[in-house]
Amino acid sequence: MSIHPTDQDVNVSYNDPAVSYLPQLYWKDSVSGGKTGIKISYNVSAYLVFNFTGSHIWYFGDFNPDHGNCSFAIDDNPPTVFSTYFQYFLNVQVLWDQGVTPGPHVLTITNLEDRKPVTVASFIYRPLTTATASGGTPAQTGSSPLGSPAAPANSTAGGQSKPPLPTGAIAGLAVGLAALLCSVVLLVVLLRRRHRHGSSGSPAMNYVDGTVTNYQLPSNTYQSLAHSPLSHAPPTYGDSVEYTQGAHSSVIAAPMEDISPMPHAALVKSSPVLQRDAKGGR
């Protein structure tokens, strides 16, 4: 069953740069039937080379009583001999066609008879079809096809290609966000702990290694019992003694009517802080 070209196949004219005529002096331009441009050679051993990528190829030329034999060869396969002779002139038409393995190929046509021409009007080949994202026209290679150009194979329906985001990039983004969240939580915890420590101390008194520093007695209490003469006078109303032991402080405030008179020595004996002051310690 013969296969005919379609509008999706690629049409290559005889004067397309993809076709090489060798030697060039053996070939010249001409017109077939007074209307169709062709390439013609009357020299034996004149040949042409055409590279294409596809699955089928058609060769167009004319028939004439003065034509002779020529050969067609695909790649390194043995050539096929074909005659373009006919008893009267026939317009340009398909002279020869052949199906090939899909892929790149080289067609070679050689004139086998001297002073008997071989003509070339055009070639048509079937390209390797690649469906587009829109499911429309297959991609084309080489020269312009018969009909409208095909859409690029890597285009989307909107005309732009959008590659997916790599999995590694997604994982890296997730790890980065997690690290940022942990840093924020740690910073909040440190700030709250610093604020708590800063507000828990007393500016008037510090306790370091069992020693009270910056200790201040109220102005109406005894300033230095170790160097003051003993007095047996009872404390007046409102007098108070503040002492510190460990990390705790307490204030003794005794109104006169609620307590019995206490000698000075007894007061010193009852307070560890006052005892240390009486011995000259800090």
C-alpha positions as CSV (number, residue, x, y, z in Angstrom):
1,M,0.0,0.0,0.0
2,S,1.4,3.3,-1.1
3,I,2.0,6.0,1.6
4,H,1.2,9.6,0.5
5,P,2.6,12.8,2.0
6,T,0.5,14.9,4.3
7,D,0.5,18.5,5.4
8,Q,2.4,17.5,8.5
9,D,5.4,16.3,6.5
10,V,8.4,18.5,5.7
11,N,8.8,19.9,2.2
12,V,12.4,20.6,1.0
13,S,12.8,22.5,-2.2
14,Y,15.6,21.6,-4.7
15,N,17.5,24.8,-3.9
16,D,17.3,24.4,-0.1
17,P,20.8,24.6,1.5
18,A,20.2,21.2,3.1
19,V,20.7,19.6,-0.4
20,S,24.3,19.4,-1.6
21,Y,25.0,19.0,-5.3
22,L,28.4,17.6,-6.2
23,P,30.4,18.6,-8.2
24,Q,28.6,21.9,-8.3
25,L,29.8,22.5,-11.9
26,Y,27.8,19.5,-13.0
27,W,24.5,20.9,-11.9
28,K,22.4,23.9,-13.1
29,D,19.0,25.4,-12.5
30,S,16.2,24.8,-15.0
31,V,12.4,24.8,-15.4
32,S,10.2,21.7,-15.8
33,G,7.1,22.1,-18.0
34,G,7.7,25.8,-18.2
35,K,6.5,26.4,-14.6
36,T,8.3,24.3,-12.0
37,G,11.9,25.1,-10.9
38,I,14.3,22.1,-10.9
39,K,17.9,21.2,-10.6
40,I,19.3,19.1,-13.6
41,S,22.6,17.4,-14.5
42,Y,23.7,15.7,-17.8
43,N,26.9,14.4,-16.3
44,V,27.5,10.8,-15.3
45,S,28.7,10.5,-11.7
46,A,27.0,13.8,-10.7
47,Y,25.3,13.2,-7.4
48,L,23.5,14.9,-4.6
49,V,23.4,14.4,-0.8
50,F,20.4,15.2,1.5
51,N,20.5,14.7,5.3
52,F,17.1,14.3,7.0
53,T,15.6,12.9,10.2
54,G,12.4,11.0,9.8
55,S,10.7,7.7,9.0
56,H,9.8,8.1,5.3
57,I,11.0,10.1,2.3
58,W,9.6,11.1,-1.1
59,Y,11.6,12.2,-4.2
60,F,10.0,14.5,-6.8
61,G,11.1,15.0,-10.4
62,D,9.8,14.7,-14.0
63,F,9.8,12.0,-16.7
64,N,11.1,12.6,-20.2
65,P,12.1,10.6,-23.3
66,D,15.8,11.9,-22.9
67,H,16.2,10.7,-19.3
68,G,18.2,7.7,-18.2
69,N,19.0,5.7,-15.1
70,C,19.9,7.0,-11.6
71,S,20.4,5.3,-8.3
72,F,19.0,6.0,-4.8
73,A,20.9,4.9,-1.6
74,I,19.9,5.4,2.0
75,D,22.9,5.6,4.3
76,D,25.3,2.7,3.6
77,N,22.7,0.4,2.1
78,P,23.1,-0.9,-1.4
79,P,21.7,1.6,-4.0
80,T,18.5,1.0,-5.9
81,V,18.6,1.8,-9.7
82,F,15.6,3.7,-11.1
83,S,14.8,5.0,-14.5
84,T,13.2,8.4,-15.1
85,Y,12.7,7.6,-18.9
86,F,9.2,7.8,-20.4
87,Q,8.0,7.9,-23.9
88,Y,6.6,11.4,-23.4
89,F,7.0,14.2,-20.9
90,L,5.3,14.0,-17.5
91,N,5.1,16.9,-15.1
92,V,6.9,16.8,-11.7
93,Q,5.6,14.0,-9.5
94,V,6.7,11.4,-7.0
95,L,9.5,9.4,-8.7
96,W,10.5,7.3,-5.8
97,D,9.8,6.9,-2.1
98,Q,10.9,4.7,0.8
99,G,10.2,4.0,4.4
100,V,13.2,4.1,6.8
101,T,13.9,3.4,10.4
102,P,12.9,6.5,12.4
103,G,16.0,8.6,13.0
104,P,18.7,10.5,11.1
105,H,19.5,9.4,7.5
106,V,21.5,10.4,4.4
107,L,20.0,10.1,0.9
108,T,22.4,9.9,-2.1
109,I,21.1,10.2,-5.7
110,T,23.6,9.5,-8.5
111,N,23.3,10.0,-12.3
112,L,24.4,6.7,-14.0
113,E,24.3,7.8,-17.6
114,D,26.2,10.5,-19.4
115,R,24.3,13.0,-21.4
116,K,21.0,11.7,-20.0
117,P,19.7,14.1,-17.3
118,V,18.5,13.5,-13.8
119,T,16.2,16.1,-12.3
120,V,15.3,17.1,-8.8
121,A,12.3,19.3,-8.0
122,S,11.9,18.6,-4.2
123,F,11.9,16.2,-1.3
124,I,9.3,15.5,1.3
125,Y,10.1,13.5,4.5
126,R,8.0,12.5,7.5
127,P,9.6,13.8,10.7
128,L,9.7,12.1,14.0
129,T,6.5,13.2,15.6
130,T,6.6,14.5,19.2
131,A,3.3,15.4,20.9
132,T,3.1,18.9,22.4
133,A,1.7,19.7,25.8
134,S,-1.6,20.8,24.2
135,G,-1.8,17.5,22.2
136,G,-1.7,19.4,18.9
137,T,0.7,19.5,16.0
138,P,3.9,17.4,16.1
139,A,7.3,19.1,16.3
140,Q,9.1,19.8,13.0
141,T,12.8,19.6,12.1
142,G,14.7,20.9,9.0
143,S,12.9,23.0,6.5
144,S,9.4,24.4,6.5
145,P,6.6,21.8,6.3
146,L,3.5,22.0,4.1
147,G,1.1,24.0,6.2
148,S,1.4,26.0,9.4
149,P,4.5,25.7,11.6
150,A,4.2,23.4,14.6
151,A,4.2,24.6,18.2
152,P,7.4,23.8,20.2
153,A,7.4,20.5,21.9
154,N,8.3,21.9,25.3
155,S,5.7,24.6,25.3
156,T,2.6,24.5,27.5
157,A,-0.9,25.6,26.5
158,G,-0.1,29.1,27.8
159,G,3.1,29.3,25.8
160,Q,5.4,29.0,28.8
161,S,7.3,26.1,30.3
162,K,7.0,25.6,34.1
163,P,9.4,23.0,35.5
164,P,8.4,21.5,38.9
165,L,10.1,22.7,42.0
166,P,12.9,20.2,42.9
167,T,12.2,17.9,46.0
168,G,15.6,18.9,47.5
169,A,14.6,22.6,47.4
170,I,11.4,21.9,49.2
171,A,13.2,19.8,51.9
172,G,15.8,22.6,52.4
173,L,13.1,25.2,52.8
174,A,11.3,23.1,55.4
175,V,14.5,22.6,57.4
176,G,15.3,26.3,57.2
177,L,11.9,27.3,58.5
178,A,12.1,24.8,61.4
179,A,15.6,26.1,62.4
180,L,14.3,29.7,62.4
181,L,11.3,28.8,64.6
182,C,13.6,27.0,67.1
183,S,15.8,30.1,67.2
184,V,12.9,32.4,68.0
185,V,11.6,30.2,70.8
186,L,15.1,29.9,72.3
187,L,15.5,33.7,72.2
188,V,12.1,34.3,74.0
189,V,13.0,31.8,76.7
190,L,16.4,33.5,77.4
191,L,14.9,36.9,77.5
192,R,12.2,35.8,80.0
193,R,14.8,34.1,82.2
194,R,17.0,37.2,82.2
195,H,14.0,39.4,83.1
196,R,13.1,37.0,86.0
197,H,16.6,37.1,87.4
198,G,16.9,40.8,87.1
199,S,13.8,41.5,89.1
200,S,14.4,39.0,92.0
201,G,17.3,40.6,93.9
202,S,17.3,43.4,96.5
203,P,19.4,46.5,95.9
204,A,20.0,47.1,99.6
205,M,21.3,43.6,100.4
206,N,23.4,40.9,98.7
207,Y,24.2,37.4,100.1
208,V,27.4,35.8,98.6
209,D,29.1,32.8,100.1
210,G,27.3,33.1,103.4
211,T,28.4,36.8,103.8
212,V,26.0,39.7,103.9
213,T,27.2,42.8,101.9
214,N,25.8,46.2,101.5
215,Y,23.8,45.7,104.8
216,Q,22.3,48.8,106.2
217,L,20.5,49.3,109.5
218,P,17.7,51.7,109.8
219,S,18.9,55.2,111.0
220,N,17.2,54.8,114.5
221,T,18.9,51.4,115.2
222,Y,22.4,50.7,116.6
223,Q,25.1,51.5,114.1
224,S,28.0,49.7,115.7
225,L,27.3,47.8,118.9
226,A,30.8,46.5,119.1
227,H,32.3,49.9,119.8
228,S,29.4,51.4,121.8
229,P,29.1,51.3,125.6
230,L,26.5,48.9,126.9
231,S,23.2,50.5,127.7
232,H,20.5,49.0,129.8
233,A,17.9,51.4,128.4
234,P,15.0,49.6,126.8
235,P,14.3,50.2,123.1
236,T,11.7,52.8,122.3
237,Y,8.5,52.3,120.4
238,G,9.1,51.8,116.7
239,D,12.7,50.6,117.0
240,S,13.4,47.6,114.8
241,V,16.3,45.4,114.0
242,E,16.7,43.8,110.6
243,Y,19.0,40.8,110.2
244,T,19.9,38.5,107.4
245,Q,20.6,34.8,107.7
246,G,21.1,32.8,104.6
247,A,18.9,34.2,101.9
248,H,16.1,35.3,104.3
249,S,15.6,38.6,106.1
250,S,13.3,39.5,109.0
251,V,12.5,42.6,110.9
252,I,11.9,42.7,114.6
253,A,9.5,45.5,115.6
254,A,8.3,45.5,119.2
255,P,6.2,48.2,120.8
256,M,7.0,49.0,124.4
257,E,3.7,47.9,125.7
258,D,3.9,44.5,124.1
259,I,7.3,43.4,125.3
260,S,9.2,43.5,128.5
261,P,12.4,45.5,128.7
262,M,15.4,43.7,127.1
263,P,18.9,44.6,128.1
264,H,21.3,45.6,125.3
265,A,23.4,42.5,125.8
266,A,20.4,40.3,125.5
267,L,19.4,42.0,122.3
268,V,22.9,41.4,120.9
269,K,22.8,37.8,122.0
270,S,19.5,37.2,120.2
271,S,20.6,38.5,116.8
272,P,23.3,36.6,114.8
273,V,24.0,39.8,112.8
274,L,24.5,41.9,115.8
275,Q,26.7,39.3,117.3
276,R,29.0,39.4,114.2
277,D,29.0,43.3,114.4
278,A,30.0,43.1,118.1
279,K,32.9,40.9,117.2
280,G,34.2,43.3,114.6
281,G,33.2,41.1,111.6
282,R,31.6,42.1,108.4
